[in-house]
Amino acid sequence: MPRELFDDSQFGEETEMSSNTIDWGRVGDFLTGTFVKARHNVETQFGQNSIYDFVAEKGSFHKLTKKKPADQPTEVNKGDSVSIWGRNDVLNGQLNSLKPGQVVKVSFVEERDTQMGTAKIIKIYAPRDNEGKVLMNQEWLDAQGVTGGDL
């Protein structure tokens, strides 16, 4: 007899979920995956933000604790749900142009000193197919029950 779906034994410590939000701790941190959706005007401890959700193919990043990056990277595994916070107009503008199901790579490429402190330069790579159209993850789209033309 299978365990009951909502039996307390189903909800042990090993099942606790945690936020899988990318921290851009060190140059070289990256995420490759499929863009899923964007959420705007999300109230956070830092004010309103945009949050962009992805299904990962691969990646790694250094978690930040009190603005200090961890020594060891956190690996992102295929199929993980991962979020990226949009905190500036340039990054938000680029991420807002993505289509659900689009294949992308988001990468922390450099730190630059500015008048307002150190800026983290994040680049977004969006490959195209032979016809010049953005590359879509057809497997993901099929699993959603939609086609690229429906979006």
Secondary structure, DSSP 4 states (H G I P E B T S, - for coil): -PPPTT-GGG--GGG-----BPP--STT-EEEEEEEEEEEEEEETTEEEEEEEEEEEEEEE--EETTEE-SSPEEE-TT-EEEEEE-SHHHHHHHHT--TTBEEEEEEEEEEEETTEEEEEEEEE--B-TTSPBPB-HHHHHHHT--GGG-
